[in-house]
Amino acid sequence: MPGAMNRPVGRRTVVLAATAGAVGAALVRPAHAAGFGWSDDGANYVVDTGAQLVFKVAKSTGDLTSLVYRGTEYQGYGGQNSHIESGLGASTVSIKQSGSTILISVTHGTLKHYYAARSGENNVYLWTDKADTSVSATRYIVRVKKGAFLNDEPDSYTYAPTTIEASDVFRKSDGQTRSKHYSKLRVMDYAHVGWSAGGVGLWMVRSNHEKASGGPFYRSLLRHQSADGGGLYEILYYGQNQTEAQRFGLQGPYVIAFTDGGAPSSALYAGTLTTPWADSLGIAGYVPASGRGKVTGVGISGRNTAYPYTVGIANASAQYWGSARSSDGWFSLSGVLPGTYTLTVFKGELAVYTTSVSVSAGGTTTLNTIAIPSSNDPSNAGAIWRIGDWNGTPGGFKNADLMTYAHPSDARAASWTGNVVIGSGETAAFPCYLWKDVNSGILVYFRLTAAQAAAAHTLRIGVTTAYANGRPQVTVNDAWTSPIPAPPTQPDTRSLTNGAYRGNNHTFTYSVPASAWRTDTGQYNVLRIDVVSGSGASGFLSAGTAIDAIDLLP
């Protein structure tokens, strides 16, 4: 039976709590807005939020088949619906109304998915409960019809005339590259993505990603546009460039939000949304605020204040993170599921401290000041010379920023080849990525004093990820060549060409004997860095690695 179309009988204010640093907001709506309710058109459940949004969900598949806002249809490009992954197919779909909330439940094998509407709101709330790998990835894609929004930003367009890699990287006529993979943003950098035009904003507000994989620095699909329309993504698990095993369980809510063109309410922002109205809806795997705990730290000492610090906790079941306060390192992580976690302090994106922490339902775990030992930060080691700095990213190296939203072959990229002289802008001159088939064999020129040339030294090369087991082998003055190092564990998918340098940070160390150095202090010593691997293809898909820092220690 359709739900009753209730008339407003009064007004009710709901305040959604926000974590420290976020701005709370109140959503004001009638107890039952005029027109709020649902109906059945035979093929779809039709939900009217009583505001300006009407949406439809297919009774046979759980696909979102229509999104009508202010009388305009926004759903659909290429004849496709909006859905989990690429569409679940035959599913069991049901609907119920509980006061001012309508919940649609979708069951497909072991996967459960939910849509919820609240009276008087222009939002669709979504949850996804994935129990196993029967559905390979976990993403929700909102497919937006052609012409609704146009925006030629590097992180949003995939349409271009020439395909240059796989079927998802393209080159425009001006030599710039586009791909749906080029998000530019890490998960921790955004709360919502979307478009605004003509007084209408359509946004995907992300969840807290507690059961996603990859941590705060993960990059993946966010949005794209093509000749047929656009897509907004919530990526909960994606096989590209993963550093962690897949987590299972309920994720959400994430929200499809319509506005008058502005950003969605801060009350919907990731990690700040509490949903007490959902506590009694019977959503599988749902844990209310009362079943969660909190971790706080009074401070972090031993920090390099030139860098931001992030604190993350993770175990096989869940992950959370937050920024440490710049003044003293104070941090707070709320809404945490009970359990024992590994707590990691990151300088930039480089782990510099780990410990264990336990969280209980309804409790707060308070940690005394965390002291980072000086030896944990490789930047604290005195160096004869250093290229870049140890922060877990290739930031500052040649082409580093561009590579988060462009292909290495992009016309805007500086030459990937060229040698480097210590003392002459070496970091900006050194390429952020090295490939076996592109720029292997780069040379670094430097001088040593007589005393330095008489001693053995340790060379360190830090990397953030690698493709096809690419790793550095070094030669000094053609007099000494290092053994080929073993490859560290890294993601086994594309990374350097799809906008992601994030992998598993690793440091290669080389003990260079005194006999390798040139004793004439007027001569340059020459370090050659080659990329070695028995894997990979050609060009930018040959074996490669991303650089964090390179230094020579006394």
C-alpha positions in Angstrom: 0.0 0.0 0.0 1.3 3.5 -0.7 2.2 5.6 2.3 -0.2 8.3 3.3 0.4 11.8 1.9 0.4 13.7 5.2 -0.2 17.4 5.6 2.1 19.5 7.8 0.8 19.7 11.4 3.6 21.7 12.9 7.3 22.4 12.7 10.2 20.4 14.2 13.9 21.2 14.4 16.5 18.5 14.3 20.1 19.4 15.1 22.8 17.1 13.8 25.9 17.0 16.0 29.3 18.0 14.5 32.7 16.9 15.6 35.3 19.4 16.8 36.3 21.8 14.1 33.2 21.3 12.0 30.2 23.7 11.9 27.0 22.2 13.1 23.8 23.0 11.3 20.1 22.6 11.9 17.7 21.0 9.4 14.3 22.5 9.9 11.4 20.7 8.3 7.7 20.1 8.9 6.8 16.9 10.8 5.2 15.8 7.6 5.7 18.2 4.7 2.8 18.6 2.2 3.0 15.8 -0.3 5.4 13.6 1.7 4.8 9.9 1.0 5.3 7.2 -1.5 3.4 5.4 -4.2 3.9 2.4 -6.6 3.8 3.0 -10.3 4.1 -0.7 -11.1 7.8 -0.7 -11.9 9.1 1.7 -9.3 8.6 2.9 -5.8 8.0 6.7 -6.1 9.1 8.8 -3.1 8.0 12.4 -2.7 10.0 14.1 0.0 7.5 16.8 0.4 10.1 19.3 -0.5 11.2 19.7 -4.1 12.5 16.2 -4.7 10.8 13.2 -6.1 12.8 10.0 -6.8 12.1 6.5 -8.1 13.7 3.2 -7.2 13.2 0.1 -9.5 11.3 -2.7 -7.7 13.2 -5.4 -9.6 16.8 -4.2 -9.2 17.0 -1.4 -6.6 18.4 1.0 -9.2 17.6 4.7 -8.8 15.7 5.4 -12.0 14.6 9.0 -11.6 15.7 12.1 -9.7 13.3 15.0 -10.3 14.2 18.2 -8.5 12.0 21.3 -9.0 10.3 19.5 -11.8 13.5 18.8 -13.8 14.8 15.2 -14.3 18.5 14.9 -13.5 18.9 11.1 -13.5 20.3 9.2 -16.4 23.1 9.2 -19.1 23.7 6.7 -21.8 20.4 5.0 -20.9 21.8 3.9 -17.5 20.4 4.1 -14.0 22.1 5.1 -10.8 23.2 2.2 -8.8 25.7 0.1 -6.7 28.7 -0.9 -8.8 27.5 -1.3 -12.4 24.1 -2.4 -11.3 23.1 -5.3 -9.1 20.5 -6.9 -11.4 17.6 -8.9 -10.0 17.1 -8.0 -6.3 14.4 -8.0 -3.7 13.1 -4.5 -3.0 10.8 -3.4 -0.2 9.6 -0.1 1.2 8.2 1.1 4.5 7.3 4.4 6.1 8.0 5.2 9.8 6.7 8.6 10.7 8.7 11.2 8.8 11.1 8.7 7.3 10.7 6.4 4.2 13.1 3.5 3.9 13.6 1.4 0.7 15.5 -1.8 1.3 17.4 -3.7 -1.5 18.7 -7.2 -1.1 21.0 -8.8 -3.7 22.4 -12.1 -2.4 24.5 -11.2 0.7 24.5 -7.4 -0.2 22.0 -5.1 1.3 21.5 -1.5 0.2 19.2 1.2 1.6 17.6 4.5 0.4 16.0 6.8 3.0 14.0 10.0 2.6 13.1 12.5 5.3 10.0 14.7 5.2 10.8 18.2 3.9 14.4 17.4 2.8 15.9 17.5 -0.7 18.2 14.6 0.2 18.5 10.9 -0.4 20.3 9.0 2.3 22.1 5.8 1.3 23.7 2.9 3.2 25.4 -0.2 1.7 26.1 -3.4 3.7 28.5 -5.7 1.9 29.3 -9.0 3.6 31.7 -10.6 1.1 33.3 -10.4 -2.3 30.3 -11.5 -4.3 30.1 -7.9 -5.5 33.7 -7.1 -6.5 33.9 -3.3 -5.8 31.7 -1.1 -3.7 30.7 2.1 -5.2 27.6 4.1 -5.8 27.4 6.1 -9.0 24.8 8.8 -9.6 24.4 9.1 -13.4 23.5 12.6 -14.3 21.8 13.4 -17.7 23.6 15.1 -20.5 23.7 18.9 -20.3 22.6 19.3 -16.7 26.0 20.6 -15.6 29.1 21.6 -17.7 32.5 22.0 -16.0 35.9 21.7 -17.6 37.9 21.1 -14.4 40.8 18.6 -14.6 39.2 16.3 -12.0 35.8 16.1 -13.6 36.1 15.5 -17.3 36.8 12.2 -19.1 35.6 13.1 -22.5 38.3 13.7 -25.1 38.9 12.6 -28.7 41.8 10.2 -28.2 42.1 7.2 -25.8 45.7 6.8 -24.6 45.6 4.2 -21.9 43.1 1.3 -21.3 39.7 2.7 -22.0 39.6 5.4 -19.3 42.5 7.9 -20.0 42.0 10.4 -22.8 43.9 13.2 -24.5 42.4 16.4 -25.7 43.5 18.2 -28.9 45.6 20.6 -26.8 47.5 17.7 -25.3 45.9 17.9 -21.9 44.7 14.6 -20.4 41.5 13.6 -18.7 40.3 10.5 -16.7 37.6 9.8 -14.2 40.4 8.5 -12.0 42.0 12.0 -11.7 40.3 13.1 -8.5 43.1 15.4 -7.3 41.8 15.0 -3.8 42.5 12.6 -1.0 39.6 11.2 1.0 40.4 13.4 3.9 40.4 16.5 1.7 36.7 16.6 0.8 33.3 16.2 2.4 31.2 16.5 -0.8 31.7 16.6 -4.6 29.3 17.7 -7.3 28.2 20.6 -9.5 26.3 23.8 -9.4 24.6 25.6 -12.3 21.5 27.7 -12.8 20.6 27.9 -9.2 20.8 24.1 -8.6 23.5 22.2 -6.9 23.7 18.4 -7.0 26.2 16.9 -4.6 27.4 13.5 -3.3 28.2 13.9 0.4 30.6 11.2 1.4 30.2 8.9 4.4 32.9 8.6 7.1 34.4 5.6 5.2 34.8 3.6 8.4 34.6 0.4 6.5 36.3 1.5 3.3 40.0 0.7 2.7 43.0 2.9 2.1 43.0 5.3 4.9 42.8 9.1 4.9 45.2 9.6 1.9 43.4 7.3 -0.6 42.5 8.8 -4.0 39.8 7.4 -6.2 37.0 8.3 -8.5 34.9 11.3 -7.4 33.1 12.7 -10.5 33.4 12.8 -14.2 31.6 14.1 -17.3 31.5 12.8 -20.8 29.6 13.4 -24.0 26.6 11.5 -22.5 26.4 13.0 -19.1 28.1 13.0 -15.7 28.7 10.7 -12.8 29.1 11.4 -9.0 30.7 8.6 -7.0 30.9 7.4 -3.5 33.8 4.9 -3.5 33.6 2.5 -0.6 36.0 -0.1 -2.0 37.8 0.0 -5.3 40.4 -2.3 -6.5 42.7 0.4 -7.9 45.9 1.1 -5.8 44.6 -0.5 -2.6 47.1 -0.8 0.3 44.7 -2.7 2.6 42.4 -5.7 2.5 38.8 -5.0 1.8 36.6 -4.4 4.9 33.1 -5.6 5.1 30.0 -4.3 6.9 27.6 -1.4 6.7 28.8 1.9 5.2 26.9 5.1 5.4 25.0 7.2 5.4 26.2 9.0 2.3 23.9 11.5 0.8 22.6 12.6 -2.6 21.8 16.3 -1.9 20.1 18.9 -4.0 20.5 22.6 -3.0 19.7 26.0 -4.5 23.2 26.1 -5.9 25.3 26.4 -2.7 27.2 23.7 -0.9 25.2 21.2 1.0 24.5 21.8 4.7 27.5 21.3 6.9 25.2 19.0 9.0 25.6 16.5 6.2 29.3 16.5 6.1 31.3 13.3 6.4 31.9 12.2 9.9 29.7 14.9 11.4 26.3 13.3 10.6 24.4 11.5 13.4 21.3 9.8 12.4 19.2 9.0 15.5 16.1 8.9 13.3 17.7 5.8 11.7 18.3 3.9 14.9 15.0 2.0 14.8 14.7 1.4 11.0 16.2 -2.1 11.1 19.1 -1.4 8.8 21.5 -4.4 8.9 24.8 -3.7 10.7 23.6 -0.3 11.9 25.4 0.8 15.1 23.9 3.9 16.9 25.9 6.6 18.6 25.4 4.8 22.0 27.2 1.8 20.7 30.3 3.8 19.7 33.3 5.3 21.5 35.8 8.0 21.3 39.6 8.5 21.3 41.3 11.7 22.3 44.9 12.7 22.6 46.1 15.6 24.7 49.0 16.4 22.4 51.9 15.2 20.3 55.5 16.2 21.0 58.5 15.8 18.7 56.6 17.2 15.7 58.0 19.1 12.8 55.7 22.1 12.8 56.3 22.8 9.2 54.1 19.8 8.4 50.5 18.9 9.2 50.0 15.8 11.3 47.2 13.2 11.0 46.2 10.6 13.5 44.6 7.4 12.2 43.3 4.3 13.9 42.6 1.1 12.0 42.0 -2.6 12.3 40.6 -5.3 10.0 37.1 -4.1 10.6 37.2 -0.3 10.6 39.2 2.9 10.1 39.1 6.5 11.4 41.3 9.5 11.2 41.5 13.2 12.1 43.9 16.1 12.0 46.2 16.9 14.9 45.9 20.5 16.1 48.8 22.5 14.7 49.6 24.3 18.0 50.0 21.2 20.3 49.0 18.0 18.4 45.6 17.6 20.2 43.3 15.3 18.4 39.9 13.6 18.8 38.2 10.8 16.9 34.6 10.1 17.6 31.9 7.7 16.5 34.4 4.8 16.7 33.2 1.2 16.8 34.4 -0.8 19.8 37.6 -2.7 19.3 41.4 -2.6 19.5 43.1 -0.5 16.9 46.6 0.4 15.7 47.0 4.1 16.1 49.4 5.8 13.6 50.7 9.3 13.7 51.5 10.6 10.2 53.9 13.5 9.4 52.3 14.6 6.1 51.7 11.1 4.8 54.7 9.4 6.5 54.0 7.2 9.5 56.3 8.3 12.3 54.7 6.6 15.3 52.4 3.7 16.1 50.8 2.2 19.2 47.7 0.3 20.2 44.5 1.7 21.5 41.2 0.1 22.7 37.8 1.7 22.4 34.6 0.7 24.2 31.0 1.5 23.5 30.0 4.8 25.2 33.5 5.3 26.5 36.3 7.8 25.8 39.9 6.6 25.6 42.2 9.5 26.5 45.9 9.3 25.6 48.6 11.3 27.3 51.0 13.3 25.2 52.5 11.1 22.4 56.2 11.6 22.2 57.6 10.9 18.7 61.2 9.6 19.0 63.6 11.7 17.0 64.9 8.6 15.2 61.3 7.9 13.9 61.5 10.9 11.5 64.2 10.3 8.9 64.4 14.1 8.3 66.1 14.4 11.7 69.1 12.5 10.5 71.9 14.9 9.5 72.6 14.6 5.8 75.5 15.6 3.5 72.8 16.4 1.0 69.1 15.7 0.6 66.7 15.9 -2.3 63.1 16.6 -1.1 62.1 15.9 2.4 60.6 12.9 4.2 56.9 13.4 4.3 55.5 10.3 2.6 54.7 12.2 -0.7 56.6 13.3 -3.8 55.5 16.9 -3.1 58.0 19.5 -4.4 59.5 17.2 -7.0 59.1 17.9 -10.7 55.5 17.3 -12.0 54.3 16.1 -8.5 51.2 18.2 -8.2 50.2 17.7 -11.8 50.3 13.9 -11.5 47.3 13.9 -9.1 45.0 15.0 -12.0 46.8 14.2 -15.2 48.6 11.5 -17.1 52.4 11.6 -17.3 52.2 12.2 -21.0 50.1 15.4 -20.5 51.4 18.4 -22.4 51.6 20.4 -19.2 54.3 18.1 -17.7 57.9 19.2 -17.7 60.4 16.8 -19.3 60.8 13.6 -17.3 64.4 13.4 -18.2 67.3 15.7 -17.2 70.1 15.4 -14.7 70.3 17.0 -11.3 73.1 19.0 -9.6 73.0 19.2 -5.8 72.9 22.9 -4.8 71.0 24.0 -7.9 67.3 23.6 -7.2 67.7 19.8 -7.1 64.2 19.0 -5.7 62.3 20.9 -8.3 64.6 19.4 -11.0 64.2 15.8 -9.9 61.2 14.0 -11.4 58.6 12.8 -9.0 58.4 9.4 -10.8 61.0 7.2 -12.4 60.2 4.5 -15.0 62.3 1.8 -16.4 61.3 2.7 -20.0 61.1 6.6 -19.6 63.8 8.1 -17.4 65.8 5.3 -15.8 69.4 6.2 -15.3 68.9 9.8 -14.1 72.2 11.3 -12.9 72.8 13.2 -9.7 76.0 15.3 -9.5 77.5 16.3 -6.1 80.8 17.2 -4.5 82.3 15.8 -1.3 85.0 17.2 1.0 88.2 15.2 1.3 87.1 13.9 4.7 83.7 12.8 3.3 85.3 11.1 0.3 87.5 9.1 2.7 84.6 7.4 4.4 81.8 5.0 3.6 78.3 6.5 3.6 74.7 5.4 3.6 72.4 6.4 0.7 68.7 6.4 1.3 65.9 6.5 -1.3 62.4 6.7 0.0 59.5 5.8 -2.2 55.7 6.1 -1.8 54.6 3.4 -4.2 55.8 1.4 -7.1 54.3 -0.1 -10.3 55.2 -3.6 -11.5 57.8 -4.1 -8.8 59.9 -1.1 -10.0 62.7 -0.3 -7.5 65.9 1.7 -7.6 69.4 0.2 -8.2 72.3 2.7 -7.9 75.7 3.1 -9.3 78.3 5.5 -8.0 81.0 6.9 -10.4 80.8 3.8 -12.4 83.0 2.3 -9.6 80.4 0.6 -7.5 76.9 -0.8 -8.2 74.5 -1.8 -5.5 72.8 -5.2 -5.5 69.3 -5.3 -6.8 67.0 -4.7 -3.8 64.0 -6.9 -3.1 60.7 -5.3 -4.1 58.6 -4.1 -1.2 54.9 -4.9 -1.0 52.9 -2.4 -3.1 49.5 -2.3 -4.9 49.5 -4.5 -8.0 47.3 -2.2 -10.1 48.0 1.0 -12.0 49.0 3.9 -9.8 51.5 6.3 -11.4 49.2 6.9 -14.4 45.8 7.1 -12.7 46.5 10.0 -10.3 47.8 8.1 -7.3 51.2 8.1 -5.7 49.9 6.5 -2.5 51.2 3.1 -1.8 53.3 1.7 1.1 56.1 4.0 2.0 59.4 2.2 1.9 63.0 3.2 2.4 65.8 1.6 0.4 69.3 1.9 2.0 72.6 1.4 0.2 76.0 1.1 2.0 78.4 2.9 -0.4 82.1 2.0 0.3 84.7 4.7 0.5 86.4 3.3 -2.6 83.4 4.4 -4.7 84.0 8.2 -4.2 86.3 10.5 -6.2 89.0 11.9 -4.0 89.6 15.0 -6.1 87.3 17.5 -4.3 87.1 19.6 -7.5 85.4 16.8 -9.3 81.7 15.9 -9.1 80.7 12.5 -7.9 78.0 11.0 -10.1 75.1 8.9 -8.7 73.1 7.0 -11.3 69.6 5.7 -10.3 68.2 3.0 -12.5 64.7 1.4 -12.2 64.9 -2.4 -12.3 62.2 -5.0 -12.6 61.3 -8.1 -14.6 57.8 -6.9 -14.9 55.8 -4.1 -16.6 55.0 -3.1 -20.1 56.4 -0.1 -22.0 56.5 3.6 -21.7 54.6 5.0 -18.8 53.3 1.5 -18.0 56.8 0.1 -17.6 58.0 -0.6 -14.1 58.2 2.6 -12.1 58.3 4.2 -8.7 57.3 7.4 -6.9 60.0 9.3 -4.9 59.6 10.6 -1.4 63.2 11.7 -0.6 66.8 10.9 -1.4 69.7 11.7 0.9 73.3 10.8 1.6 74.2 10.4 5.3 77.6 11.0 6.9 
